[in-house]
Amino acid sequence: MPITPLRPERDPHRGVFFRSWLRDPFNVASVAPSSRWLARLMATGIAADSRVVELGAGTGTLTTAILDLGVRPENLYLVEQHAEFCDVLRARFSGSRVLQIDAAALTASLGALRDNVDFVISGLPILWFDREKKAAILAESLALLKPAGKLAVSEVRSSVPGPLMLPAF
C-alpha cells in the first residue's frame, strides 16, 4: 500500500485549517486536521473498488488515506460545509466530486447514489451536534449505503478509541 509522505513545507493547506478554527471554533472542531495515522485507521476495510462518501472532508487527510488504498477518485464523494476547505479539496483532489453541503441533507445532492455506496466515513464531530442533527446525518448516511455497506465514525472520546463501525440496517 503506497503511503503519501507528510511534507508540511509543501502542504500549505494545513494553515487553512488552523485559520478556519480561529475564525469559527464552534464549527471547525479542531485546530488541526486528523493525523495521517488516524486517517489510515479509519480507512481500514475500504477496498479499491469501493464507492465512498466522506463526511467532513476538511483539507483531505482522510481523503488521501482513502485514495492511497486504491479507491478511484471518481468513486470518492467529498462532503464539506466550509467554502475554504472545499476550495482546498477541489485543488488537491480534482478527480473527486466535492460537495459544499450539510451532511444532514446528503440525499438532496447524492440521491442518485441511494443504496449504492459501500462506505460512508465521517470525521464530523457528531457528539457536538444536537439530537435532531445527529439523527439526520445518520439517516441520510444509511440511506446511501448498500445493504452490506459500512458507516465509520471517528469521535474524540475516552470510552471508544478509533473508528466506530456500524453496519447498515
N, C-alpha and C positions, 0 to 999 in steps of 0.2 A: 504494500500500500504506500503510494507516494505521500510524503508529508511536506506541506508547504512551509518553508522556513519562516520564522518570525524575524522581520527586519524593520524595526521601528523607524530607522532612518529613511526607509523607502516606503513607509506606510503613514503618510501624513494624515490619513483619515482618522487615525487614533485620537488626534487632538479634537476632532469634531465631537466625539463622544463626551469628553470632559466639558467642553464649552457648552454643549447642549444641556448637560446636567446642571451646570452653574446657572443657566437661564431658566430652567424648568425642572427642579429636582423632584417634584411630585409626579411628573410624567416620564422622566428618564430615571429608571430605577437604580442606576449605578453610576459611579464616577468613571468607570472603565468598562469596556466590553468583557464578556466572558473570556476566560483563558482558553487557549487552544487545546489544553488537556481536557477541560470540561466539555468543550465542543466535540472532541473525539469520543468521549464517553457518551455524550448524548446521541451521537450519530451511530452508535453501536446497533447493529442489526439492519441497517439500511443497505439493501442490495443495489448493485449498479443499475439494474433495470427498473428501479422504483420510481414512482411519481410521488413527489414530496412537496408539501406546503409547510413553509417555515413561518411561524408567527413571531413578530417582534424581531425581525432580522437585524436590526441595529446597523452596524457598519460591516457585518459579514463574517465574523469569526466562525460561527456555526456553519454558515454558507460554504466557507472554504473547506471545512471538515467534510461536509456532505459531498461536495464536488471531488474531493480527494478520494472518496470511496468509489468514484466512477459514475456517479449519477450524471446523466446528460443535462447540460444547462437548460435545455428546453423542457425538461421534466421537473424543473425546480421553480416553484412559485414563492416569491418573497413578499411577505405582508409586513408593512411598517407604516405607522401613522405619521411619523415626523418627516417633514419635507426634506430637511437637510440630510437625514440618513438615507432617504430614498435617492437623493442625488448621488451620494457615495455609492450606494448599491448599484445604480444604473451604470456608473462609471466603471466599477470593479467587475460587474457580472452582467455584461451586456447581452449574453445569450439567454439569460433567465428573465422571467416576467416579474417585474417589480410593481406591486400594487400599493398605493398610498390609501389605505382603508383601515377602518376599525375592525379588529378581529371578531367583534361581536356581530358583524354583518358580512361574513365570508361568502355566503351563498348568493348574495346580491351580485357579486362580481365574479364568483367562481362556480356558479350554479351548474355550468356545463360539466364540471368535474364531480358532481354528486355521485357517490358510490364508486368512484374511480381512482381514489387516492390511496396509496399504500401506506403512507406515513404522514402524520401531522406532528410537527415537532415545535415546541414552544419554549422560548426564552422569556416570555412575558412574566411580569411579577404578579401572577394571578392572585396570590394571597392579599395583595393590596386592594383588589377590586371589591366592590360591593357584591352581594349575593346575586343580584339580577345580572350583572355583567359577567360574573363567573359562569353562571348557568348559560347565558347566551353564547359565550365563547366555546364552552364545552359542547353545547348542542350543535352549533354551526360546524365545529370541527368534526364531530361524529357523523354529521350529515354528509360530509365529503368522503369519508373513509369507505373503502371496500369492506365487505363482511369480515374479512380476516385482517383488515388494516390495523395499524397501531397508532396510538397517541402517546407521545412522550412529552412530559412537562418537567422542567427543572425549576426548583424553588430553593431559595436560600433559607434553610431552617434546620434546626438541630436534630429533629426526630427522623428525617428521611434523607440520607445523603444521596446525591446523584439524581439521575432522572427517575421519574415515576412512570412506569409503563402501564397503560390501560388498554385492554383490547376493546375494539368497537363492539357494541351490542345493539 
